[in-house]
Amino acid sequence: FNPSAAWDDPVNSAARDMAIAVYHSPSDSTDVRLTNYLAVTGEGTILSDNSATRIDDIRDGTSNTIMIVEVLNSDVEWSEPRDLDVSNIQRVADGADPATPNVIPTGGMVLFADGAVRELTAEVTREMLDTYLTRNGGEAAPDWPYDPYAR
């Protein structure tokens, strides 16, 4: 991969065509060059502007702030510099069509800023999710529902 060229430049085609298993959900049978894990960007998130976010900037706490979400029907190549804007989040649990590109499934995984991975169960309401997506919103983080995968 030539980082001095654009991600979709022909010089990077061999790398782009590679299937990188860790970027692709084992439950997704679509094109393995697409990633099912997208960083959440936009106002109030860890990636809310073009500057680096320091741990001190995450005032809600790293264990209360989601960085990455699992999506269904991704249309994002693993090497593409595109993420999921918080204002465009759609969830199956909120009635979104599961065939929608980049929709968040019930039962999908989320990665918190402290490195914890949790299941996005049906008990996580949209309001709860919105609380966990901000880095310094000051909201009281509700208890995450029981997660059998939590360690």
Phi, psi and omega per residue, in radians:
F1 nan 2.204 -3.138
N2 -1.707 1.809 -3.079
P3 -1.208 -0.246 3.114
S4 -1.461 -0.166 3.073
A5 -1.806 2.785 3.089
A6 -1.069 2.645 -3.093
W7 -1.006 -0.568 -3.103
D8 -1.773 0.232 3.064
D9 -1.150 2.490 3.127
P10 -0.950 -0.482 3.120
V11 -1.101 -0.404 -3.134
N12 -1.743 0.146 -3.063
S13 -1.100 -0.661 3.137
A14 -1.104 -0.742 3.117
A15 -1.197 -0.735 -3.131
R16 -1.092 -0.541 -3.118
D17 -1.392 -0.119 3.129
M18 -1.269 2.502 3.031
A19 -1.654 2.081 3.137
I20 -1.942 1.854 -2.970
A21 -0.980 -0.665 -3.073
V22 -1.202 -0.272 3.104
Y23 -1.603 -0.064 -3.040
H24 -2.158 2.254 -3.135
S25 -1.162 2.354 3.104
P26 -1.141 -0.293 3.132
S27 -1.552 -0.011 -3.108
D28 -1.864 2.202 -3.104
S29 -1.744 0.174 -3.135
T30 -1.417 -2.993 -3.089
D31 -0.866 2.053 -3.081
V32 -1.261 -0.085 3.051
R33 -1.442 -0.143 3.132
L34 -1.649 2.566 3.123
T35 -1.726 2.462 3.070
N36 -1.702 0.020 -3.063
Y37 -2.075 1.995 -3.071
L38 -2.112 2.411 3.019
A39 -1.240 2.521 3.100
V40 -1.617 2.189 -3.119
T41 -2.075 2.997 3.056
G42 2.000 -3.140 -3.045
E43 -0.932 2.140 3.054
G44 1.501 -0.114 -3.115
T45 -1.544 3.055 3.096
I46 -1.040 -0.626 3.138
L47 -1.855 0.987 -3.026
S48 -1.499 -0.216 3.088
D49 -2.617 -2.975 -3.072
N50 -1.545 0.262 3.128
S51 -1.903 2.837 3.121
A52 -1.220 2.538 3.051
T53 -1.800 2.162 3.090
R54 -1.603 2.790 3.099
I55 -0.943 -0.708 3.139
D56 -1.095 -0.382 3.130
D57 -1.350 -0.241 -3.111
I58 -1.634 1.336 -3.008
R59 -1.279 -0.336 3.068
D60 -1.350 -0.183 -3.132
G61 1.749 2.439 -3.106
T62 -1.156 -0.476 3.118
S63 -1.428 -0.046 3.126
N64 -2.075 0.272 -3.059
T65 -2.317 2.084 3.134
I66 -1.454 2.371 3.088
M67 -1.846 -0.733 -2.995
I68 -2.315 2.454 3.093
V69 -2.153 2.653 3.041
E70 -1.541 2.399 3.129
V71 -2.184 2.760 3.002
L72 -1.697 2.738 3.005
N73 0.913 0.786 -3.119
S74 -1.042 2.499 2.989
D75 -2.084 0.408 -3.104
V76 -1.944 2.095 3.064
E77 -1.207 2.602 -3.065
W78 -1.006 -0.528 -3.090
S79 -1.657 -0.047 -3.086
E80 -1.335 2.320 -3.141
P81 -1.438 1.130 -3.132
R82 -2.396 2.406 -3.109
D83 -2.216 -2.875 -3.086
L84 -1.937 1.965 3.119
D85 -1.247 2.348 -3.084
V86 -0.992 -0.529 -3.133
S87 -1.299 -0.212 -3.141
N88 -1.860 0.139 -3.099
I89 -1.169 2.256 3.024
Q90 -2.193 2.434 -3.131
R91 -2.153 2.473 3.047
V92 -1.048 -0.679 -3.132
A93 -1.082 -0.370 3.130
D94 -1.739 0.165 3.081
G95 1.772 0.044 3.119
A96 -1.191 2.529 3.099
D97 -1.147 2.204 -3.141
P98 -1.048 -0.290 3.122
A99 -1.487 -0.089 3.128
T100 -1.136 2.382 3.080
P101 -1.069 2.399 3.019
N102 1.065 0.590 3.085
V103 -1.513 2.504 -3.124
I104 -1.499 2.138 -3.115
P105 -1.472 2.671 2.925
T106 -1.227 2.305 -3.081
G107 1.617 -0.062 3.074
G108 -1.262 2.941 -3.116
M109 -1.794 2.616 3.049
V110 -2.233 2.547 3.114
L111 -1.909 2.194 3.111
F112 -1.578 2.835 -3.102
A113 -1.138 -0.324 3.090
D114 -1.542 0.043 3.126
G115 1.653 -0.106 3.126
A116 -1.243 2.480 3.062
V117 -1.994 2.251 -3.131
R118 -2.292 2.706 3.099
E119 -1.467 2.388 3.087
L120 -1.545 1.503 -3.077
T121 -1.353 2.979 3.122
A122 -1.133 -0.375 -3.134
E123 -1.299 -0.242 3.099
V124 -1.421 1.872 -3.138
T125 -1.315 2.921 3.093
R126 -1.083 -0.666 3.131
E127 -1.106 -0.736 3.093
M128 -1.094 -0.796 -3.133
L129 -1.037 -0.786 3.139
D130 -1.040 -0.664 3.099
T131 -1.084 -0.756 -3.106
Y132 -1.337 -0.241 -3.136
L133 -1.492 -0.249 3.130
T134 -1.623 2.598 -3.127
R135 -1.662 -0.400 -3.112
N136 -2.616 0.706 3.140
G137 -1.336 -0.333 3.109
G138 1.362 0.089 3.133
E139 -1.268 2.649 3.022
A140 -1.327 2.110 -3.113
A141 -1.332 2.090 3.103
P142 -1.214 2.766 3.096
D143 -1.074 2.361 3.071
W144 -1.246 2.379 3.123
P145 -1.032 2.770 3.141
Y146 -0.839 2.336 3.137
D147 -2.273 1.915 -3.105
P148 -1.131 -0.277 -3.115
Y149 -1.591 -0.199 -3.099
A150 -1.107 2.492 3.118
R151 -2.094 nan nan
